[in-house]
Amino acid sequence: MTVTVLFFAKSAELAGLKEEELVAVPTPISSKDLWGLLLRKHPRLLVLEGQVVLAVRQQYVAICDQVLTLADGDEVAVVPPLSGG
């Protein structure tokens, strides 16, 4: 199963890319474990821990023990805190 990960703002800067394909993502998976998988691939994202949320199929998901059932082709966005103005 392939999932597309979209990185926004500071997360894109830290990961060094705006989008990537993750292959063989286990499902179901907790949002916490999904975040851990992203941290293993991009350790610099650790500075966002406790501030970042994920969006799965355009729905915000807190990083916790919430179980996610992902489907092939789903998008997961990494959304750091945003400043506005």
C-alpha positions as CSV (number, residue, x, y, z in Angstrom):
1,M,0.0,0.0,0.0
2,T,1.3,3.4,-0.9
3,V,0.5,6.6,1.0
4,T,1.5,10.1,-0.2
5,V,2.9,12.4,2.6
6,L,2.6,16.1,2.1
7,F,4.9,18.4,4.1
8,F,3.9,22.0,4.7
9,A,5.8,25.1,6.0
10,K,8.5,24.2,8.6
11,S,8.0,20.4,8.1
12,A,8.9,20.8,4.4
13,E,12.0,22.7,5.3
14,L,13.1,20.1,7.9
15,A,12.3,17.1,5.7
16,G,13.9,18.7,2.7
17,L,10.9,17.9,0.4
18,K,7.3,18.8,0.0
19,E,5.9,15.4,-1.0
20,E,7.0,11.8,-0.8
21,E,5.5,8.3,-1.3
22,L,5.6,5.9,1.6
23,V,5.3,2.3,0.5
24,A,4.2,-0.6,2.7
25,V,2.6,1.5,5.4
26,P,1.0,-0.9,7.9
27,T,-2.8,-0.5,8.4
28,P,-4.4,-0.1,10.8
29,I,-1.8,2.2,12.4
30,S,-2.1,4.6,15.3
31,S,-1.4,8.3,14.5
32,K,1.4,8.1,17.0
33,D,3.0,5.2,15.2
34,L,2.6,6.9,11.9
35,W,4.4,10.0,13.3
36,G,7.1,7.7,14.6
37,L,7.5,6.2,11.1
38,L,7.9,9.8,9.7
39,L,10.4,10.6,12.4
40,R,12.6,7.6,11.5
41,K,12.7,8.8,7.9
42,H,13.1,12.4,8.8
43,P,14.7,12.8,12.3
44,R,14.9,16.6,11.9
45,L,11.1,16.7,12.3
46,L,11.6,15.9,16.0
47,V,11.8,19.7,16.7
48,L,8.1,19.9,15.8
49,E,7.0,17.2,18.3
50,G,4.1,18.3,20.4
51,Q,3.3,21.1,18.0
52,V,2.4,19.3,14.8
53,V,-0.8,17.6,13.7
54,L,-1.4,15.2,10.9
55,A,-4.3,15.5,8.4
56,V,-5.5,12.2,6.9
57,R,-7.8,12.6,3.9
58,Q,-8.0,16.3,4.8
59,Q,-9.2,15.6,8.3
60,Y,-7.0,16.8,11.2
61,V,-5.8,14.0,13.5
62,A,-4.0,14.5,16.8
63,I,-0.8,12.5,17.3
64,C,-2.0,10.0,19.9
65,D,-3.2,6.4,20.1
66,Q,-6.0,7.1,17.6
67,V,-6.2,4.2,15.2
68,L,-6.2,5.1,11.5
69,T,-7.2,2.8,8.7
70,L,-5.3,3.9,5.6
71,A,-6.2,3.0,2.0
72,D,-3.9,2.8,-0.9
73,G,-3.4,6.3,-2.4
74,D,-4.4,8.2,0.8
75,E,-2.8,11.5,1.5
76,V,-1.3,12.3,4.9
77,A,-0.3,15.9,5.5
78,V,2.2,17.0,8.2
79,V,0.9,20.4,9.4
80,P,3.2,22.4,11.7
81,P,2.0,25.4,13.7
82,L,1.2,28.2,11.2
83,S,1.7,31.9,11.7
84,G,-0.7,34.2,10.0
85,G,-1.0,37.8,9.1
